[in-house]
């Protein structure tokens, strides 16, 4: 795939994510904290989970881009592991449950609208990083994953994985809003 096209697609997805997040700003605390099941996440918990990943990945990506001296190339070729991780994050018709790491599980935390504000700020940061990444080689820069420092993904794969993870949890939020309306 053309590197430029990949980045443009990811920028468009991130803009759509930002638009969804900004629509959540108009919702009250009761809507944002509603649960259909005490063991499930509410909207703010979904966003906090994403914020915890953003706290890890955004600085990693930013530092790697800043340190890079390798200029962009025309084509991006996804790695087999990165492609697998990115595709595994996409929501399926029936959202497949995945176990989250304990340090990334926000269940029953005291959260408020600052969680949403932080999420929006992280998406704006992501847009800036996507724009900056057009100057570097998406194939050569490797990003350490939150799983292990030994597992590194190409920058292009990391962006896809990270954004697909956000899309997955926004689908979860959509399901929560639908369920809440039917109660």
C-alpha positions as CSV (number, residue, x, y, z in Angstrom):
1,X,0.0,0.0,0.0
2,X,1.2,3.5,-0.6
3,X,2.5,5.1,2.6
4,X,0.7,8.4,1.8
5,X,-2.6,6.6,1.3
6,X,-2.3,4.6,4.6
7,X,-1.7,7.8,6.5
8,X,-4.6,9.6,4.8
9,X,-6.9,6.7,5.7
10,X,-5.7,6.7,9.3
11,X,-6.2,10.5,9.5
12,X,-9.7,10.1,8.3
13,X,-10.5,7.4,10.8
14,X,-9.0,9.5,13.6
15,X,-11.2,12.5,12.5
16,X,-14.3,10.2,12.7
17,X,-13.2,9.1,16.1
18,X,-12.8,12.7,17.2
19,X,-16.3,13.5,15.9
20,X,-17.8,10.6,17.9
21,X,-15.9,11.7,21.0
22,X,-17.1,15.3,20.7
23,X,-20.7,14.0,20.4
24,X,-20.2,12.3,23.8
25,X,-19.3,15.7,25.3
26,X,-23.0,16.7,25.2
27,X,-24.1,13.7,27.3
28,X,-24.7,13.8,31.0
29,X,-22.9,11.9,33.7
30,X,-25.7,9.4,34.1
31,X,-25.4,8.4,30.5
32,X,-21.6,8.2,30.6
33,X,-21.6,6.1,33.7
34,X,-24.5,3.8,33.0
35,X,-23.9,0.0,33.1
36,X,-26.1,-2.8,31.9
37,X,-24.0,-5.2,34.0
38,X,-21.9,-4.4,37.1
39,X,-19.0,-6.4,35.7
40,X,-19.1,-4.5,32.3
41,X,-17.5,-1.2,31.5
42,X,-19.5,2.0,31.1
43,X,-18.6,4.7,28.5
44,X,-16.1,6.5,30.7
45,X,-14.4,3.2,31.6
46,X,-14.1,2.4,27.9
47,X,-12.5,5.8,27.3
48,X,-10.2,5.5,30.3
49,X,-9.0,2.1,29.0
50,X,-8.1,3.8,25.7
51,X,-6.5,6.7,27.6
52,X,-4.2,4.2,29.4
53,X,-3.1,2.8,26.1
54,X,-2.7,6.3,24.7
55,X,-0.5,7.1,27.7
56,X,1.8,4.3,26.5
57,X,1.7,4.4,22.7
58,X,1.6,8.2,22.0
59,X,4.9,9.0,23.7
60,X,6.5,5.9,22.2
61,X,5.4,6.9,18.7
62,X,6.4,10.5,19.2
63,X,9.9,9.7,20.5
64,X,10.5,7.2,17.7
65,X,9.5,9.7,15.0
66,X,11.6,12.5,16.6
67,X,14.7,10.2,16.7
68,X,14.3,8.9,13.1
69,X,16.6,10.1,10.4
70,X,15.1,7.8,7.8
71,X,12.9,9.7,5.2
72,X,9.6,8.4,4.0
73,X,9.3,5.8,1.3
74,X,6.5,5.4,-1.2
75,X,5.2,2.0,-0.1
76,X,4.3,0.5,3.3
77,X,4.3,-3.2,3.7
78,X,2.6,-4.6,6.8
79,X,4.5,-7.1,8.9
80,X,2.8,-10.5,9.5
81,X,2.6,-9.9,13.3
82,X,1.5,-6.2,13.0
83,X,-1.1,-7.1,10.4
84,X,-2.4,-9.9,12.7
85,X,-2.6,-7.6,15.7
86,X,-4.3,-4.8,13.7
87,X,-6.9,-7.1,12.2
88,X,-7.6,-8.8,15.6
89,X,-8.6,-5.4,17.0
90,X,-11.3,-4.7,14.5
91,X,-14.8,-5.2,15.9
92,X,-16.7,-8.2,14.6
93,X,-20.5,-8.3,14.1
94,X,-20.8,-9.8,17.6
95,X,-18.1,-8.0,19.5
96,X,-15.6,-10.7,20.5
97,X,-14.5,-10.3,24.1
98,X,-10.8,-10.0,24.9
99,X,-9.1,-10.2,28.2
100,X,-7.5,-6.9,29.1
101,X,-4.3,-6.5,31.1
102,X,-4.9,-5.7,34.8
103,X,-3.1,-2.3,34.6
104,X,-5.3,-1.3,31.6
105,X,-8.6,-2.3,33.3
106,X,-10.5,0.8,34.5
107,X,-13.5,-1.0,36.0
108,X,-15.1,0.8,39.0
109,X,-12.7,3.7,38.9
110,X,-14.1,7.1,39.8
111,X,-14.2,8.8,36.5
112,X,-15.7,12.0,35.2
113,X,-15.8,14.2,32.0
114,X,-12.0,14.9,32.3
115,X,-11.6,11.3,31.1
116,X,-13.4,12.3,27.9
117,X,-11.4,15.5,27.6
118,X,-8.2,13.6,27.9
119,X,-9.4,11.1,25.2
120,X,-10.1,14.0,22.9
121,X,-6.7,15.6,23.6
122,X,-5.0,12.2,22.8
123,X,-6.9,12.0,19.5
124,X,-5.7,15.5,18.5
125,X,-2.2,14.4,19.5
126,X,-2.6,11.3,17.3
127,X,-3.6,13.5,14.3
128,X,-0.4,15.5,14.8
129,X,1.7,12.4,14.9
130,X,0.0,11.0,11.8
131,X,0.8,14.2,10.0
132,X,4.4,14.2,11.2
133,X,4.8,10.6,10.3
134,X,4.5,11.4,6.6
135,X,8.1,12.5,6.7
136,X,9.5,9.2,8.0
137,X,9.7,5.6,6.9
138,X,6.7,3.7,8.3
139,X,8.5,0.4,7.6
140,X,11.8,1.1,9.4
141,X,10.6,2.7,12.6
142,X,9.8,0.0,15.2
143,X,7.5,0.7,18.2
144,X,7.7,-1.4,21.4
145,X,4.4,-2.9,22.3
146,X,2.7,-2.6,25.7
147,X,2.9,-6.4,25.8
148,X,6.7,-6.6,25.8
149,X,9.7,-4.5,25.0
150,X,10.9,-7.5,22.9
151,X,7.8,-7.3,20.6
152,X,8.1,-4.4,18.2
153,X,5.9,-3.4,15.4
154,X,6.5,-1.3,12.4
155,X,5.2,2.3,12.8
156,X,2.5,1.8,10.1
157,X,1.3,-1.4,11.9
158,X,1.3,0.3,15.3
159,X,-0.9,3.1,14.0
160,X,-3.3,0.6,12.5
161,X,-3.4,-1.5,15.6
162,X,-3.8,1.5,17.9
163,X,-6.6,3.1,15.8
164,X,-8.4,-0.3,15.3
165,X,-8.3,-0.7,19.1
166,X,-10.0,2.7,19.5
167,X,-12.6,1.8,16.8
168,X,-13.3,-1.5,18.6
169,X,-14.1,0.3,21.9
170,X,-16.2,3.0,20.1
171,X,-18.3,0.1,18.8
172,X,-18.6,-1.1,22.4
173,X,-19.8,2.5,23.4
174,X,-22.3,2.5,20.5
175,X,-23.6,-0.9,21.9
176,X,-23.9,0.6,25.4
177,X,-25.8,3.6,24.1
178,X,-28.2,1.3,22.2
179,X,-28.7,-0.9,25.2
180,X,-29.3,2.1,27.4
181,X,-32.1,3.4,25.1
182,X,-33.9,0.1,25.2
183,X,-34.1,0.1,29.1
